[in-house]
Every structure is written in C-alpha cells, then in structure tokens.
Amino acid sequence: MGEFSKEELLILDKSIEQIELQISSGIYENGDKDRMLFASCLNDEEKEDLTKKEIKKHQKKLAKCPADISAYITAYINPSKFDIGDDDYHQYRERIIKNYVASTFIEVCDNLLENKFKTIADINAEDDSFWEMLIDSNYYGIDYNSITAFIKFLIIADRLVGYKSILDTIEKERFEEEYAKMTEDEGNEIYKLLDGVRSKDHTGLQLFNIVKEQTNLDPTSLKYFLHDIEVYVFAEKDDYESNFTWEEIDEAIETLKKRGHSEEDMLRLGYITKHKSLGLAGQKEGEIITHINKEKLLFPFEFYSIYEMQGIIKSELAKHNKEQVGESNNSNSSNKLKVNLSVPQLALLFKMVNDLKPTVFNVKSEAELHRFISANFQTKQSNPEKGISTQKLRNEFNSPDYKAIEFWEKHIRTMQAEIKKLK
C-alpha cells in the first residue's frame, strides 16, 4: 500500500475522530457504572470479589471478538514493550484506532473521492453530522458490522484493563499487610528460613529437601508455603531496592548505554518497562510510566535461590494437578453406563427419542445431547478413556447406520408387544 494523499488523510482523520468519540463516550459511561458498583460494596472484600467477577465476565465477552479485529484488541489489552513508546494512554488508543481505520478504509476513501469530494475544501466544508452518519452506515464501502464490533470490543477491553489494574493494586496492598504481620513476630520460622536460603548458595537437591521438610510435598502445604514465599519476596525485594540511590541507578543505566544498549535494547532485555498509570500517588491517570527493573539492573542474583525454590514448589504442584486430572478421568470412565450396544445403535436410540413431538429432551441443540451421550455412556467397542466421539455421534444422527435401523426395528416390535401385555 502506497502513501495516502492529503485528501485521503483528511478523510481518515475525520473518520478516526468519530470512532474515537464513540469509544470515549462508552468508556466514560462505563466509568460511571463502575463507580456506582464499587460504591455499593460494603467492604474491601466485596470490592475484590466484584473485581474478579467482572474480569471473568469481560474475558468471556472478549472470547466472542471477531478474528479480523482481535489483533487490535490484543494490542490494547497487552501492549508489548515496544508498542506504547512515548505515547500517553489516550494517544496509544488513538494510534490503535488509526491503524484499524488506515487498513480498512482504503475503499471508503476511493469511493468518497470518486463520488462525493473533489478537493480538501469540499471535505472540510462537510458538517460533522455527515461523518457521524457515515460511520453508522453501510455507504461508500463502510463495513458497519466491523466498525461496530471494533468499537464494542475496544470498550470492553478498556474496562477489562481497568479491572485488572484494580486487582493488581488490591493484591499489592494485601501482600504489604501480610508481610507486616509476618515480620511482627521476631521468631517467625518461615522468615528466618527464607533469609537463610537467600544468604547461601544451594544446590537444586538441597532446595528440594528444604521444601520437602517444610511441606512433606502435601499439595495444601505446598500452596501455603508458596504464598508465604511470594509475600516474603514482594516485601524484601522492595526493601532491598531502597538501599540504592537514584545516582547509583542512573550510573547503572549510563553503563548500559556506554556498552551500546539503546532504549529499545533495554526494553527488550527487561531493564526498563512501560505501563499505564492508575492515577495513584499524584500521577495522571492513563499516562505512560517508565519503570526501571532495579533488581535486574542492580541485584540480579540476590533472590536467585528463592526463585529456584518457587520453581520446585510449582513443579510439585503441577504433578499433583496431573494426578488429580488422571483420577478424575478414571472416575469419569468408571461412572459411565456400560451398554451392550454399538455406537450406531446407541445414537439411533437417542435420535428417535429426540425426534419425538412434543420434545422429550430439554436440550438447546443436538450437540448438547451428543456431549451428554459421550460423557455418560460406554459402548462395547468405545475406548473407556477417550469415550465416544461426538463427531461420530453427529455423523450417526445425520446418517443412521442400516444395520442399526434393522436392530431397532426388530426390538421396537418386541417393546410394542410388551406394552400391550401391560394394558
């Protein structure tokens, strides 16, 4: 794609402005709703529960995002270290909108310049209401469904980002409170243990034995131990950072620059990161804050043994999770009803009952019925672990097997005879 002409750029700017207005309006409206929701909470615990529920709800909404705009939404939710650059929050959002419009409005520009506008003066003379109506139409090559989805899901994404930021702040405050309680008791054994691990070089086996001694590798104990370590690292790292002055930090940054590291290199290697401000501590909400990773820059090995220990615990917990999944699968296979039928015979039985009028099964779709059969029945030939394939059930529902038809034709006659005897 070549460069845009001045006329095309002006058309794009007018369109971008209208889309930005709709998105800003939606974000502002959601902000009012969120303030109302949080005001209705009785305490911090209710606020945290509300935040987690809203995060899950908005994640489910984003799962329905069309594939053609998903890349833009992903960039907004989780920008890479290079995406934001020196932009503030609003500039970054506008840049995403510009990228979307520039890639989808090529035909729109051509149609407008061919059928409506001839000069820049013509474009500037058009009232704002025209651009508003253009965005909400299917004229001049506008894809109304795509634009509507882009606006809708960018607003959802913004709300999700806000909720995740709130949750991060809540968790940070909790860690600070828990650490304060942990250090109140000078005889805290876990605190002393972790201090000892941190102060010495340990082999992997030594660290494993420490974990085993503390938890006996019990999954519940492992989870508590891991949480205690997370609290310890969070606070101790923050305390250790205070030992360094800004002069030392600047000097370390300058040393990297002298070695040939550009800002892009430092972002890529993790020495610095950029994120959106929550508006705390006098900062302007939404502005891009540059954060220096002091640990990586000044003391990269101080907590190395602690991190190794965390890795061991997570590895042991993963083993327990796999065992639980295996037990669950075995339990599911043993709980299935075993039938002396083939898959085609079983499928035809359910199909005949499902086709009765009025309906017998209260299901939303055949697919739901297929999943139920697969999860709850085991035929003569079906694999106990894998179960009955829902794809095979779908095929049998659509094209019943002739031998299965003969089988049920014979047995239905038998059932009819038995019913007559019951009268």
Secondary structure, 3 states (H helix, E strand, C coil): CCCCCHHHHHHHHHHHHHHHHHHHHHHHHHHHHHHHHHHCCCCHHHHHHHHHHHHHHHHHHHCCCCHHHHHHHHHHHCCCCCCCCCCCHHHHHHHHHHHHHHHHCHHHHHHHHHHCCCCHHHHHHCCHHHHHHHHCCCHHHCCHHHHHHHHHHHHHHHHHHHHHHHHHHHHHHHHHHHHHHHHHCCCCHHHHHHHHHHHCCCCHHHHHHHHHHHHCCCHHHHHHHHHHHHHHHHHHHHHHHCCCCHHHHHHHHHHHHHCCCCHHHHHHHCCEEEEECCCCCCCCCCCEEEEECHHHHHCCCCCHHHHHHHHHHHHHHHHHHHHHHHHHHHHHHHHCEECCCCHHHHHHHHHHHHCCCCCCCCCCCHHHHHHHHHHHEECCCCECCCECCHHHHHHHHHCCCHHHHHHHHHHHHHHHHHHHHHC
